[in-house]
Amino acid sequence: MIRNFGEAIKFRYIDVNSDEIKEYPDVAKILHKVRLPLTVIDGKPRFHGGFSFGMIAGEIQKILKE
């Protein structure tokens, strides 16, 4: 991702079973409705139950064009 988008993106892995999830209350609220892994981009849940580089890259490209 960094090779494709450089400094335009930052990413982070959050263990939903850790206290760190408290920093993301909107995500914590929906965890019972989704399958992990959950991909959140710009604070919005985008994919759950699996993901691919292409899916995420496509979504990032759309956002960067806005």
PDBQT receptor file of N, H, CA, C and O in Angstrom, charges set to zero:
ATOM      1  N   MET A   1       0.822  -1.188   0.000  1.00  0.00    +0.000 N 
ATOM      2  CA  MET A   1       0.000   0.000   0.000  1.00  0.00    +0.000 C 
ATOM      3  C   MET A   1       0.870   1.258   0.000  1.00  0.00    +0.000 C 
ATOM      4  O   MET A   1       0.618   2.200  -0.751  1.00  0.00    +0.000 OA
ATOM      5  N   ILE A   2       1.887   1.258   0.846  1.00  0.00    +0.000 N 
ATOM      6  H   ILE A   2       2.091   0.493   1.457  1.00  0.00    +0.000 HD
ATOM      7  CA  ILE A   2       2.757   2.433   0.926  1.00  0.00    +0.000 C 
ATOM      8  C   ILE A   2       3.433   2.679  -0.419  1.00  0.00    +0.000 C 
ATOM      9  O   ILE A   2       3.572   3.826  -0.845  1.00  0.00    +0.000 OA
ATOM     10  N   ARG A   3       3.856   1.601  -1.091  1.00  0.00    +0.000 N 
ATOM     11  H   ARG A   3       3.743   0.669  -0.745  1.00  0.00    +0.000 HD
ATOM     12  CA  ARG A   3       4.493   1.764  -2.404  1.00  0.00    +0.000 C 
ATOM     13  C   ARG A   3       3.542   2.412  -3.405  1.00  0.00    +0.000 C 
ATOM     14  O   ARG A   3       3.966   3.217  -4.234  1.00  0.00    +0.000 OA
ATOM     15  N   ASN A   4       2.276   2.070  -3.333  1.00  0.00    +0.000 N 
ATOM     16  H   ASN A   4       1.931   1.416  -2.660  1.00  0.00    +0.000 HD
ATOM     17  CA  ASN A   4       1.308   2.613  -4.290  1.00  0.00    +0.000 C 
ATOM     18  C   ASN A   4       0.820   4.005  -3.933  1.00  0.00    +0.000 C 
ATOM     19  O   ASN A   4       0.592   4.827  -4.821  1.00  0.00    +0.000 OA
ATOM     20  N   PHE A   5       0.656   4.281  -2.648  1.00  0.00    +0.000 N 
ATOM     21  H   PHE A   5       0.841   3.614  -1.927  1.00  0.00    +0.000 HD
ATOM     22  CA  PHE A   5       0.011   5.530  -2.240  1.00  0.00    +0.000 C 
ATOM     23  C   PHE A   5       0.909   6.465  -1.436  1.00  0.00    +0.000 C 
ATOM     24  O   PHE A   5       0.533   7.606  -1.168  1.00  0.00    +0.000 OA
ATOM     25  N   GLY A   6       2.078   5.997  -1.053  1.00  0.00    +0.000 N 
ATOM     26  H   GLY A   6       2.383   5.070  -1.270  1.00  0.00    +0.000 HD
ATOM     27  CA  GLY A   6       3.020   6.840  -0.329  1.00  0.00    +0.000 C 
ATOM     28  C   GLY A   6       2.448   7.397   0.960  1.00  0.00    +0.000 C 
ATOM     29  O   GLY A   6       1.767   6.704   1.716  1.00  0.00    +0.000 OA
ATOM     30  N   GLU A   7       2.738   8.657   1.189  1.00  0.00    +0.000 N 
ATOM     31  H   GLU A   7       3.291   9.220   0.575  1.00  0.00    +0.000 HD
ATOM     32  CA  GLU A   7       2.318   9.300   2.432  1.00  0.00    +0.000 C 
ATOM     33  C   GLU A   7       0.848   9.710   2.431  1.00  0.00    +0.000 C 
ATOM     34  O   GLU A   7       0.368  10.288   3.406  1.00  0.00    +0.000 OA
ATOM     35  N   ALA A   8       0.135   9.420   1.354  1.00  0.00    +0.000 N 
ATOM     36  H   ALA A   8       0.525   8.951   0.562  1.00  0.00    +0.000 HD
ATOM     37  CA  ALA A   8      -1.291   9.753   1.295  1.00  0.00    +0.000 C 
ATOM     38  C   ALA A   8      -2.105   8.872   2.226  1.00  0.00    +0.000 C 
ATOM     39  O   ALA A   8      -3.257   9.183   2.530  1.00  0.00    +0.000 OA
ATOM     40  N   ILE A   9      -1.509   7.768   2.684  1.00  0.00    +0.000 N 
ATOM     41  H   ILE A   9      -0.573   7.516   2.438  1.00  0.00    +0.000 HD
ATOM     42  CA  ILE A   9      -2.241   6.858   3.570  1.00  0.00    +0.000 C 
ATOM     43  C   ILE A   9      -1.438   6.532   4.815  1.00  0.00    +0.000 C 
ATOM     44  O   ILE A   9      -0.212   6.633   4.840  1.00  0.00    +0.000 OA
ATOM     45  N   LYS A  10      -2.158   6.146   5.826  1.00  0.00    +0.000 N 
ATOM     46  H   LYS A  10      -3.154   6.064   5.806  1.00  0.00    +0.000 HD
ATOM     47  CA  LYS A  10      -1.588   5.574   7.047  1.00  0.00    +0.000 C 
ATOM     48  C   LYS A  10      -2.479   4.401   7.384  1.00  0.00    +0.000 C 
ATOM     49  O   LYS A  10      -3.692   4.468   7.186  1.00  0.00    +0.000 OA
ATOM     50  N   PHE A  11      -1.907   3.338   7.884  1.00  0.00    +0.000 N 
ATOM     51  H   PHE A  11      -0.921   3.284   8.045  1.00  0.00    +0.000 HD
ATOM     52  CA  PHE A  11      -2.747   2.214   8.263  1.00  0.00    +0.000 C 
ATOM     53  C   PHE A  11      -2.337   1.696   9.621  1.00  0.00    +0.000 C 
ATOM     54  O   PHE A  11      -1.222   1.918  10.093  1.00  0.00    +0.000 OA
ATOM     55  N   ARG A  12      -3.272   0.999  10.232  1.00  0.00    +0.000 N 
ATOM     56  H   ARG A  12      -4.178   0.819   9.849  1.00  0.00    +0.000 HD
ATOM     57  CA  ARG A  12      -3.063   0.537  11.599  1.00  0.00    +0.000 C 
ATOM     58  C   ARG A  12      -3.863  -0.736  11.826  1.00  0.00    +0.000 C 
ATOM     59  O   ARG A  12      -5.003  -0.853  11.376  1.00  0.00    +0.000 OA
ATOM     60  N   TYR A  13      -3.264  -1.680  12.521  1.00  0.00    +0.000 N 
ATOM     61  H   TYR A  13      -2.338  -1.585  12.886  1.00  0.00    +0.000 HD
ATOM     62  CA  TYR A  13      -3.949  -2.906  12.923  1.00  0.00    +0.000 C 
ATOM     63  C   TYR A  13      -4.436  -2.715  14.350  1.00  0.00    +0.000 C 
ATOM     64  O   TYR A  13      -3.663  -2.313  15.220  1.00  0.00    +0.000 OA
ATOM     65  N   ILE A  14      -5.700  -2.997  14.597  1.00  0.00    +0.000 N 
ATOM     66  H   ILE A  14      -6.328  -3.324  13.891  1.00  0.00    +0.000 HD
ATOM     67  CA  ILE A  14      -6.271  -2.892  15.940  1.00  0.00    +0.000 C 
ATOM     68  C   ILE A  14      -6.779  -4.261  16.356  1.00  0.00    +0.000 C 
ATOM     69  O   ILE A  14      -7.576  -4.875  15.647  1.00  0.00    +0.000 OA
ATOM     70  N   ASP A  15      -6.324  -4.733  17.492  1.00  0.00    +0.000 N 
ATOM     71  H   ASP A  15      -5.676  -4.234  18.068  1.00  0.00    +0.000 HD
ATOM     72  CA  ASP A  15      -6.835  -5.981  18.065  1.00  0.00    +0.000 C 
ATOM     73  C   ASP A  15      -8.151  -5.642  18.755  1.00  0.00    +0.000 C 
ATOM     74  O   ASP A  15      -8.163  -4.941  19.767  1.00  0.00    +0.000 OA
ATOM     75  N   VAL A  16      -9.254  -6.137  18.212  1.00  0.00    +0.000 N 
ATOM     76  H   VAL A  16      -9.244  -6.706  17.390  1.00  0.00    +0.000 HD
ATOM     77  CA  VAL A  16     -10.568  -5.776  18.756  1.00  0.00    +0.000 C 
ATOM     78  C   VAL A  16     -10.806  -6.347  20.146  1.00  0.00    +0.000 C 
ATOM     79  O   VAL A  16     -11.773  -5.977  20.811  1.00  0.00    +0.000 OA
ATOM     80  N   ASN A  17      -9.943  -7.236  20.585  1.00  0.00    +0.000 N 
ATOM     81  H   ASN A  17      -9.157  -7.537  20.044  1.00  0.00    +0.000 HD
ATOM     82  CA  ASN A  17     -10.056  -7.793  21.937  1.00  0.00    +0.000 C 
ATOM     83  C   ASN A  17      -9.192  -7.042  22.944  1.00  0.00    +0.000 C 
ATOM     84  O   ASN A  17      -9.095  -7.445  24.103  1.00  0.00    +0.000 OA
ATOM     85  N   SER A  18      -8.572  -5.963  22.511  1.00  0.00    +0.000 N 
ATOM     86  H   SER A  18      -8.651  -5.636  21.569  1.00  0.00    +0.000 HD
ATOM     87  CA  SER A  18      -7.727  -5.179  23.410  1.00  0.00    +0.000 C 
ATOM     88  C   SER A  18      -8.443  -3.886  23.802  1.00  0.00    +0.000 C 
ATOM     89  O   SER A  18      -9.466  -3.529  23.219  1.00  0.00    +0.000 OA
ATOM     90  N   ASP A  19      -7.899  -3.204  24.781  1.00  0.00    +0.000 N 
ATOM     91  H   ASP A  19      -7.067  -3.494  25.255  1.00  0.00    +0.000 HD
ATOM     92  CA  ASP A  19      -8.465  -1.921  25.215  1.00  0.00    +0.000 C 
ATOM     93  C   ASP A  19      -8.366  -0.857  24.125  1.00  0.00    +0.000 C 
ATOM     94  O   ASP A  19      -9.071   0.151  24.172  1.00  0.00    +0.000 OA
ATOM     95  N   GLU A  20      -7.507  -1.078  23.162  1.00  0.00    +0.000 N 
ATOM     96  H   GLU A  20      -6.935  -1.897  23.124  1.00  0.00    +0.000 HD
ATOM     97  CA  GLU A  20      -7.321  -0.112  22.080  1.00  0.00    +0.000 C 
ATOM     98  C   GLU A  20      -8.620   0.139  21.296  1.00  0.00    +0.000 C 
ATOM     99  O   GLU A  20      -8.803   1.221  20.738  1.00  0.00    +0.000 OA
ATOM    100  N   ILE A  21      -9.505  -0.833  21.252  1.00  0.00    +0.000 N 
ATOM    101  H   ILE A  21      -9.357  -1.712  21.705  1.00  0.00    +0.000 HD
ATOM    102  CA  ILE A  21     -10.770  -0.677  20.523  1.00  0.00    +0.000 C 
ATOM    103  C   ILE A  21     -11.625   0.440  21.127  1.00  0.00    +0.000 C 
ATOM    104  O   ILE A  21     -12.499   0.987  20.454  1.00  0.00    +0.000 OA
ATOM    105  N   LYS A  22     -11.378   0.777  22.384  1.00  0.00    +0.000 N 
ATOM    106  H   LYS A  22     -10.668   0.333  22.931  1.00  0.00    +0.000 HD
ATOM    107  CA  LYS A  22     -12.125   1.868  23.030  1.00  0.00    +0.000 C 
ATOM    108  C   LYS A  22     -11.885   3.213  22.347  1.00  0.00    +0.000 C 
ATOM    109  O   LYS A  22     -12.687   4.137  22.483  1.00  0.00    +0.000 OA
ATOM    110  N   GLU A  23     -10.783   3.316  21.615  1.00  0.00    +0.000 N 
ATOM    111  H   GLU A  23     -10.132   2.566  21.504  1.00  0.00    +0.000 HD
ATOM    112  CA  GLU A  23     -10.482   4.541  20.875  1.00  0.00    +0.000 C 
ATOM    113  C   GLU A  23     -11.362   4.679  19.629  1.00  0.00    +0.000 C 
ATOM    114  O   GLU A  23     -11.360   5.721  18.973  1.00  0.00    +0.000 OA
ATOM    115  N   TYR A  24     -12.105   3.629  19.314  1.00  0.00    +0.000 N 
ATOM    116  H   TYR A  24     -12.106   2.783  19.847  1.00  0.00    +0.000 HD
ATOM    117  CA  TYR A  24     -12.937   3.593  18.108  1.00  0.00    +0.000 C 
ATOM    118  C   TYR A  24     -14.357   3.170  18.475  1.00  0.00    +0.000 C 
ATOM    119  O   TYR A  24     -14.793   2.086  18.087  1.00  0.00    +0.000 OA
ATOM    120  N   PRO A  25     -15.083   4.004  19.215  1.00  0.00    +0.000 N 
ATOM    121  CA  PRO A  25     -16.407   3.601  19.713  1.00  0.00    +0.000 C 
ATOM    122  C   PRO A  25     -17.407   3.259  18.609  1.00  0.00    +0.000 C 
ATOM    123  O   PRO A  25     -18.236   2.367  18.789  1.00  0.00    +0.000 OA
ATOM    124  N   ASP A  26     -17.343   3.949  17.479  1.00  0.00    +0.000 N 
ATOM    125  H   ASP A  26     -16.670   4.674  17.333  1.00  0.00    +0.000 HD
ATOM    126  CA  ASP A  26     -18.275   3.642  16.385  1.00  0.00    +0.000 C 
ATOM    127  C   ASP A  26     -18.023   2.252  15.817  1.00  0.00    +0.000 C 
ATOM    128  O   ASP A  26     -18.962   1.554  15.434  1.00  0.00    +0.000 OA
ATOM    129  N   VAL A  27     -16.777   1.857  15.763  1.00  0.00    +0.000 N 
ATOM    130  H   VAL A  27     -16.014   2.423  16.074  1.00  0.00    +0.000 HD
ATOM    131  CA  VAL A  27     -16.426   0.519  15.284  1.00  0.00    +0.000 C 
ATOM    132  C   VAL A  27     -16.825  -0.516  16.327  1.00  0.00    +0.000 C 
ATOM    133  O   VAL A  27     -17.382  -1.560  15.989  1.00  0.00    +0.000 OA
ATOM    134  N   ALA A  28     -16.544  -0.230  17.585  1.00  0.00    +0.000 N 
ATOM    135  H   ALA A  28     -16.092   0.618  17.860  1.00  0.00    +0.000 HD
ATOM    136  CA  ALA A  28     -16.880  -1.174  18.663  1.00  0.00    +0.000 C 
ATOM    137  C   ALA A  28     -18.374  -1.488  18.671  1.00  0.00    +0.000 C 
ATOM    138  O   ALA A  28     -18.770  -2.614  18.969  1.00  0.00    +0.000 OA
ATOM    139  N   LYS A  29     -19.205  -0.494  18.344  1.00  0.00    +0.000 N 
ATOM    140  H   LYS A  29     -18.883   0.421  18.102  1.00  0.00    +0.000 HD
ATOM    141  CA  LYS A  29     -20.664  -0.682  18.345  1.00  0.00    +0.000 C 
ATOM    142  C   LYS A  29     -21.142  -1.692  17.308  1.00  0.00    +0.000 C 
ATOM    143  O   LYS A  29     -22.162  -2.351  17.509  1.00  0.00    +0.000 OA
ATOM    144  N   ILE A  30     -20.417  -1.817  16.206  1.00  0.00    +0.000 N 
ATOM    145  H   ILE A  30     -19.589  -1.282  16.042  1.00  0.00    +0.000 HD
ATOM    146  CA  ILE A  30     -20.896  -2.691  15.126  1.00  0.00    +0.000 C 
ATOM    147  C   ILE A  30     -20.215  -4.053  15.093  1.00  0.00    +0.000 C 
ATOM    148  O   ILE A  30     -20.557  -4.888  14.256  1.00  0.00    +0.000 OA
ATOM    149  N   LEU A  31     -19.267  -4.292  15.977  1.00  0.00    +0.000 N 
ATOM    150  H   LEU A  31     -18.989  -3.614  16.657  1.00  0.00    +0.000 HD
ATOM    151  CA  LEU A  31     -18.517  -5.551  15.924  1.00  0.00    +0.000 C 
ATOM    152  C   LEU A  31     -19.410  -6.783  15.991  1.00  0.00    +0.000 C 
ATOM    153  O   LEU A  31     -19.090  -7.809  15.391  1.00  0.00    +0.000 OA
ATOM    154  N   HIS A  32     -20.511  -6.697  16.703  1.00  0.00    +0.000 N 
ATOM    155  H   HIS A  32     -20.771  -5.863  17.190  1.00  0.00    +0.000 HD
ATOM    156  CA  HIS A  32     -21.405  -7.858  16.815  1.00  0.00    +0.000 C 
ATOM    157  C   HIS A  32     -22.174  -8.122  15.516  1.00  0.00    +0.000 C 
ATOM    158  O   HIS A  32     -22.802  -9.172  15.375  1.00  0.00    +0.000 OA
ATOM    159  N   LYS A  33     -22.131  -7.178  14.565  1.00  0.00    +0.000 N 
ATOM    160  H   LYS A  33     -21.621  -6.326  14.680  1.00  0.00    +0.000 HD
ATOM    161  CA  LYS A  33     -22.863  -7.315  13.304  1.00  0.00    +0.000 C 
ATOM    162  C   LYS A  33     -21.987  -7.755  12.130  1.00  0.00    +0.000 C 
ATOM    163  O   LYS A  33     -22.504  -8.101  11.068  1.00  0.00    +0.000 OA
ATOM    164  N   VAL A  34     -20.676  -7.743  12.312  1.00  0.00    +0.000 N 
ATOM    165  H   VAL A  34     -20.256  -7.462  13.175  1.00  0.00    +0.000 HD
ATOM    166  CA  VAL A  34     -19.766  -8.013  11.193  1.00  0.00    +0.000 C 
ATOM    167  C   VAL A  34     -18.877  -9.214  11.470  1.00  0.00    +0.000 C 
ATOM    168  O   VAL A  34     -18.733  -9.665  12.607  1.00  0.00    +0.000 OA
ATOM    169  N   ARG A  35     -18.286  -9.717  10.393  1.00  0.00    +0.000 N 
ATOM    170  H   ARG A  35     -18.403  -9.351   9.470  1.00  0.00    +0.000 HD
ATOM    171  CA  ARG A  35     -17.286 -10.777  10.514  1.00  0.00    +0.000 C 
ATOM    172  C   ARG A  35     -15.907 -10.140  10.402  1.00  0.00    +0.000 C 
ATOM    173  O   ARG A  35     -15.697  -9.230   9.600  1.00  0.00    +0.000 OA
ATOM    174  N   LEU A  36     -14.991 -10.613  11.192  1.00  0.00    +0.000 N 
ATOM    175  H   LEU A  36     -15.162 -11.353  11.843  1.00  0.00    +0.000 HD
ATOM    176  CA  LEU A  36     -13.623 -10.110  11.122  1.00  0.00    +0.000 C 
ATOM    177  C   LEU A  36     -12.874 -10.841  10.020  1.00  0.00    +0.000 C 
ATOM    178  O   LEU A  36     -13.198 -11.991   9.724  1.00  0.00    +0.000 OA
ATOM    179  N   PRO A  37     -11.903 -10.221   9.417  1.00  0.00    +0.000 N 
ATOM    180  CA  PRO A  37     -11.387  -8.886   9.694  1.00  0.00    +0.000 C 
ATOM    181  C   PRO A  37     -12.324  -7.801   9.160  1.00  0.00    +0.000 C 
ATOM    182  O   PRO A  37     -13.061  -7.996   8.194  1.00  0.00    +0.000 OA
ATOM    183  N   LEU A  38     -12.262  -6.685   9.815  1.00  0.00    +0.000 N 
ATOM    184  H   LEU A  38     -11.663  -6.527  10.600  1.00  0.00    +0.000 HD
ATOM    185  CA  LEU A  38     -13.049  -5.520   9.434  1.00  0.00    +0.000 C 
ATOM    186  C   LEU A  38     -12.079  -4.456   8.935  1.00  0.00    +0.000 C 
ATOM    187  O   LEU A  38     -11.122  -4.104   9.625  1.00  0.00    +0.000 OA
ATOM    188  N   THR A  39     -12.329  -3.952   7.747  1.00  0.00    +0.000 N 
ATOM    189  H   THR A  39     -13.106  -4.238   7.186  1.00  0.00    +0.000 HD
ATOM    190  CA  THR A  39     -11.495  -2.895   7.183  1.00  0.00    +0.000 C 
ATOM    191  C   THR A  39     -12.255  -1.584   7.280  1.00  0.00    +0.000 C 
ATOM    192  O   THR A  39     -13.369  -1.455   6.774  1.00  0.00    +0.000 OA
ATOM    193  N   VAL A  40     -11.634  -0.613   7.939  1.00  0.00    +0.000 N 
ATOM    194  H   VAL A  40     -10.729  -0.718   8.351  1.00  0.00    +0.000 HD
ATOM    195  CA  VAL A  40     -12.228   0.712   8.116  1.00  0.00    +0.000 C 
ATOM    196  C   VAL A  40     -11.337   1.701   7.380  1.00  0.00    +0.000 C 
ATOM    197  O   VAL A  40     -10.125   1.730   7.591  1.00  0.00    +0.000 OA
ATOM    198  N   ILE A  41     -11.936   2.508   6.519  1.00  0.00    +0.000 N 
ATOM    199  H   ILE A  41     -12.921   2.484   6.347  1.00  0.00    +0.000 HD
ATOM    200  CA  ILE A  41     -11.190   3.506   5.763  1.00  0.00    +0.000 C 
ATOM    201  C   ILE A  41     -11.850   4.854   5.999  1.00  0.00    +0.000 C 
ATOM    202  O   ILE A  41     -13.060   5.004   5.827  1.00  0.00    +0.000 OA
ATOM    203  N   ASP A  42     -11.053   5.826   6.391  1.00  0.00    +0.000 N 
ATOM    204  H   ASP A  42     -10.070   5.705   6.531  1.00  0.00    +0.000 HD
ATOM    205  CA  ASP A  42     -11.570   7.166   6.724  1.00  0.00    +0.000 C 
ATOM    206  C   ASP A  42     -12.663   7.100   7.775  1.00  0.00    +0.000 C 
ATOM    207  O   ASP A  42     -13.631   7.859   7.720  1.00  0.00    +0.000 OA
ATOM    208  N   GLY A  43     -12.513   6.196   8.730  1.00  0.00    +0.000 N 
ATOM    209  H   GLY A  43     -11.727   5.579   8.775  1.00  0.00    +0.000 HD
ATOM    210  CA  GLY A  43     -13.467   6.086   9.828  1.00  0.00    +0.000 C 
ATOM    211  C   GLY A  43     -14.746   5.345   9.496  1.00  0.00    +0.000 C 
ATOM    212  O   GLY A  43     -15.621   5.207  10.351  1.00  0.00    +0.000 OA
ATOM    213  N   LYS A  44     -14.871   4.861   8.252  1.00  0.00    +0.000 N 
ATOM    214  H   LYS A  44     -14.160   4.973   7.557  1.00  0.00    +0.000 HD
ATOM    215  CA  LYS A  44     -16.089   4.163   7.830  1.00  0.00    +0.000 C 
ATOM    216  C   LYS A  44     -15.789   2.696   7.545  1.00  0.00    +0.000 C 
ATOM    217  O   LYS A  44     -14.848   2.393   6.812  1.00  0.00    +0.000 OA
ATOM    218  N   PRO A  45     -16.567   1.788   8.106  1.00  0.00    +0.000 N 
ATOM    219  CA  PRO A  45     -16.390   0.368   7.785  1.00  0.00    +0.000 C 
ATOM    220  C   PRO A  45     -16.633   0.151   6.287  1.00  0.00    +0.000 C 
ATOM    221  O   PRO A  45     -17.652   0.582   5.747  1.00  0.00    +0.000 OA
ATOM    222  N   ARG A  46     -15.693  -0.517   5.629  1.00  0.00    +0.000 N 
ATOM    223  H   ARG A  46     -14.866  -0.868   6.067  1.00  0.00    +0.000 HD
ATOM    224  CA  ARG A  46     -15.811  -0.721   4.179  1.00  0.00    +0.000 C 
ATOM    225  C   ARG A  46     -15.971  -2.193   3.815  1.00  0.00    +0.000 C 
ATOM    226  O   ARG A  46     -16.802  -2.535   2.974  1.00  0.00    +0.000 OA
ATOM    227  N   PHE A  47     -15.179  -3.071   4.443  1.00  0.00    +0.000 N 
ATOM    228  H   PHE A  47     -14.503  -2.793   5.126  1.00  0.00    +0.000 HD
ATOM    229  CA  PHE A  47     -15.207  -4.495   4.118  1.00  0.00    +0.000 C 
ATOM    230  C   PHE A  47     -15.162  -5.299   5.405  1.00  0.00    +0.000 C 
ATOM    231  O   PHE A  47     -14.536  -4.884   6.380  1.00  0.00    +0.000 OA
ATOM    232  N   HIS A  48     -15.824  -6.449   5.412  1.00  0.00    +0.000 N 
ATOM    233  H   HIS A  48     -16.333  -6.786   4.619  1.00  0.00    +0.000 HD
ATOM    234  CA  HIS A  48     -15.703  -7.338   6.567  1.00  0.00    +0.000 C 
ATOM    235  C   HIS A  48     -15.734  -8.778   6.093  1.00  0.00    +0.000 C 
ATOM    236  O   HIS A  48     -16.290  -9.088   5.039  1.00  0.00    +0.000 OA
ATOM    237  N   GLY A  49     -15.133  -9.650   6.881  1.00  0.00    +0.000 N 
ATOM    238  H   GLY A  49     -14.681  -9.398   7.737  1.00  0.00    +0.000 HD
ATOM    239  CA  GLY A  49     -15.109 -11.068   6.555  1.00  0.00    +0.000 C 
ATOM    240  C   GLY A  49     -13.996 -11.465   5.613  1.00  0.00    +0.000 C 
ATOM    241  O   GLY A  49     -13.859 -12.642   5.280  1.00  0.00    +0.000 OA
ATOM    242  N   GLY A  50     -13.215 -10.528   5.185  1.00  0.00    +0.000 N 
ATOM    243  H   GLY A  50     -13.326  -9.571   5.456  1.00  0.00    +0.000 HD
ATOM    244  CA  GLY A  50     -12.108 -10.788   4.275  1.00  0.00    +0.000 C 
ATOM    245  C   GLY A  50     -11.817  -9.541   3.469  1.00  0.00    +0.000 C 
ATOM    246  O   GLY A  50     -12.631  -8.619   3.410  1.00  0.00    +0.000 OA
ATOM    247  N   PHE A  51     -10.672  -9.521   2.862  1.00  0.00    +0.000 N 
ATOM    248  H   PHE A  51     -10.011 -10.270   2.911  1.00  0.00    +0.000 HD
ATOM    249  CA  PHE A  51     -10.294  -8.377   2.050  1.00  0.00    +0.000 C 
ATOM    250  C   PHE A  51      -9.156  -8.785   1.137  1.00  0.00    +0.000 C 
ATOM    251  O   PHE A  51      -8.523  -9.824   1.325  1.00  0.00    +0.000 OA
ATOM    252  N   SER A  52      -8.913  -7.958   0.157  1.00  0.00    +0.000 N 
ATOM    253  H   SER A  52      -9.427  -7.114   0.004  1.00  0.00    +0.000 HD
ATOM    254  CA  SER A  52      -7.766  -8.160  -0.720  1.00  0.00    +0.000 C 
ATOM    255  C   SER A  52      -7.105  -6.806  -0.942  1.00  0.00    +0.000 C 
ATOM    256  O   SER A  52      -7.707  -5.754  -0.733  1.00  0.00    +0.000 OA
ATOM    257  N   PHE A  53      -5.873  -6.864  -1.365  1.00  0.00    +0.000 N 
ATOM    258  H   PHE A  53      -5.383  -7.719  -1.535  1.00  0.00    +0.000 HD
ATOM    259  CA  PHE A  53      -5.150  -5.636  -1.675  1.00  0.00    +0.000 C 
ATOM    260  C   PHE A  53      -5.923  -4.835  -2.721  1.00  0.00    +0.000 C 
ATOM    261  O   PHE A  53      -6.063  -3.618  -2.601  1.00  0.00    +0.000 OA
ATOM    262  N   GLY A  54      -6.422  -5.522  -3.743  1.00  0.00    +0.000 N 
ATOM    263  H   GLY A  54      -6.308  -6.511  -3.841  1.00  0.00    +0.000 HD
ATOM    264  CA  GLY A  54      -7.147  -4.842  -4.817  1.00  0.00    +0.000 C 
ATOM    265  C   GLY A  54      -8.393  -4.127  -4.332  1.00  0.00    +0.000 C 
ATOM    266  O   GLY A  54      -8.673  -3.009  -4.764  1.00  0.00    +0.000 OA
ATOM    267  N   MET A  55      -9.142  -4.757  -3.442  1.00  0.00    +0.000 N 
ATOM    268  H   MET A  55      -8.914  -5.665  -3.091  1.00  0.00    +0.000 HD
ATOM    269  CA  MET A  55     -10.356  -4.136  -2.903  1.00  0.00    +0.000 C 
ATOM    270  C   MET A  55     -10.014  -2.859  -2.150  1.00  0.00    +0.000 C 
ATOM    271  O   MET A  55     -10.635  -1.815  -2.350  1.00  0.00    +0.000 OA
ATOM    272  N   ILE A  56      -9.024  -2.962  -1.291  1.00  0.00    +0.000 N 
ATOM    273  H   ILE A  56      -8.519  -3.810  -1.129  1.00  0.00    +0.000 HD
ATOM    274  CA  ILE A  56      -8.644  -1.803  -0.480  1.00  0.00    +0.000 C 
ATOM    275  C   ILE A  56      -8.045  -0.713  -1.360  1.00  0.00    +0.000 C 
ATOM    276  O   ILE A  56      -8.383   0.461  -1.210  1.00  0.00    +0.000 OA
ATOM    277  N   ALA A  57      -7.159  -1.091  -2.277  1.00  0.00    +0.000 N 
ATOM    278  H   ALA A  57      -6.884  -2.045  -2.399  1.00  0.00    +0.000 HD
ATOM    279  CA  ALA A  57      -6.530  -0.113  -3.170  1.00  0.00    +0.000 C 
ATOM    280  C   ALA A  57      -7.583   0.606  -4.007  1.00  0.00    +0.000 C 
ATOM    281  O   ALA A  57      -7.501   1.819  -4.195  1.00  0.00    +0.000 OA
ATOM    282  N   GLY A  58      -8.563  -0.124  -4.506  1.00  0.00    +0.000 N 
ATOM    283  H   GLY A  58      -8.630  -1.110  -4.353  1.00  0.00    +0.000 HD
ATOM    284  CA  GLY A  58      -9.627   0.490  -5.296  1.00  0.00    +0.000 C 
ATOM    285  C   GLY A  58     -10.415   1.510  -4.498  1.00  0.00    +0.000 C 
ATOM    286  O   GLY A  58     -10.742   2.587  -4.996  1.00  0.00    +0.000 OA
ATOM    287  N   GLU A  59     -10.714   1.166  -3.266  1.00  0.00    +0.000 N 
ATOM    288  H   GLU A  59     -10.448   0.292  -2.861  1.00  0.00    +0.000 HD
ATOM    289  CA  GLU A  59     -11.465   2.088  -2.401  1.00  0.00    +0.000 C 
ATOM    290  C   GLU A  59     -10.636   3.327  -2.081  1.00  0.00    +0.000 C 
ATOM    291  O   GLU A  59     -11.163   4.440  -2.071  1.00  0.00    +0.000 OA
ATOM    292  N   ILE A  60      -9.357   3.147  -1.821  1.00  0.00    +0.000 N 
ATOM    293  H   ILE A  60      -8.929   2.243  -1.829  1.00  0.00    +0.000 HD
ATOM    294  CA  ILE A  60      -8.477   4.288  -1.540  1.00  0.00    +0.000 C 
ATOM    295  C   ILE A  60      -8.374   5.184  -2.766  1.00  0.00    +0.000 C 
ATOM    296  O   ILE A  60      -8.410   6.408  -2.642  1.00  0.00    +0.000 OA
ATOM    297  N   GLN A  61      -8.245   4.591  -3.942  1.00  0.00    +0.000 N 
ATOM    298  H   GLN A  61      -8.216   3.597  -4.043  1.00  0.00    +0.000 HD
ATOM    299  CA  GLN A  61      -8.175   5.394  -5.169  1.00  0.00    +0.000 C 
ATOM    300  C   GLN A  61      -9.431   6.242  -5.343  1.00  0.00    +0.000 C 
ATOM    301  O   GLN A  61      -9.340   7.412  -5.715  1.00  0.00    +0.000 OA
ATOM    302  N   LYS A  62     -10.596   5.664  -5.079  1.00  0.00    +0.000 N 
ATOM    303  H   LYS A  62     -10.669   4.713  -4.777  1.00  0.00    +0.000 HD
ATOM    304  CA  LYS A  62     -11.850   6.425  -5.181  1.00  0.00    +0.000 C 
ATOM    305  C   LYS A  62     -11.836   7.619  -4.233  1.00  0.00    +0.000 C 
ATOM    306  O   LYS A  62     -12.202   8.730  -4.615  1.00  0.00    +0.000 OA
ATOM    307  N   ILE A  63     -11.410   7.380  -2.997  1.00  0.00    +0.000 N 
ATOM    308  H   ILE A  63     -11.113   6.477  -2.687  1.00  0.00    +0.000 HD
ATOM    309  CA  ILE A  63     -11.400   8.440  -1.987  1.00  0.00    +0.000 C 
ATOM    310  C   ILE A  63     -10.416   9.540  -2.365  1.00  0.00    +0.000 C 
ATOM    311  O   ILE A  63     -10.725  10.723  -2.226  1.00  0.00    +0.000 OA
ATOM    312  N   LEU A  64      -9.243   9.163  -2.838  1.00  0.00    +0.000 N 
ATOM    313  H   LEU A  64      -8.992   8.202  -2.951  1.00  0.00    +0.000 HD
ATOM    314  CA  LEU A  64      -8.230  10.157  -3.193  1.00  0.00    +0.000 C 
ATOM    315  C   LEU A  64      -8.654  11.005  -4.391  1.00  0.00    +0.000 C 
ATOM    316  O   LEU A  64      -8.194  12.138  -4.537  1.00  0.00    +0.000 OA
ATOM    317  N   LYS A  65      -9.513  10.477  -5.238  1.00  0.00    +0.000 N 
ATOM    318  H   LYS A  65      -9.887   9.557  -5.120  1.00  0.00    +0.000 HD
ATOM    319  CA  LYS A  65      -9.992  11.232  -6.406  1.00  0.00    +0.000 C 
ATOM    320  C   LYS A  65     -11.084  12.228  -6.040  1.00  0.00    +0.000 C 
ATOM    321  O   LYS A  65     -11.355  13.156  -6.802  1.00  0.00    +0.000 OA
ATOM    322  N   GLU A  66     -11.716  12.044  -4.875  1.00  0.00    +0.000 N 
ATOM    323  H   GLU A  66     -11.496  11.290  -4.256  1.00  0.00    +0.000 HD
ATOM    324  CA  GLU A  66     -12.812  12.943  -4.464  1.00  0.00    +0.000 C 
ATOM    325  C   GLU A  66     -12.302  14.323  -4.156  1.00  0.00    +0.000 C 
ATOM    326  O   GLU A  66     -13.084  15.204  -3.796  1.00  0.00    +0.000 OA
TER     327      GLU A  66
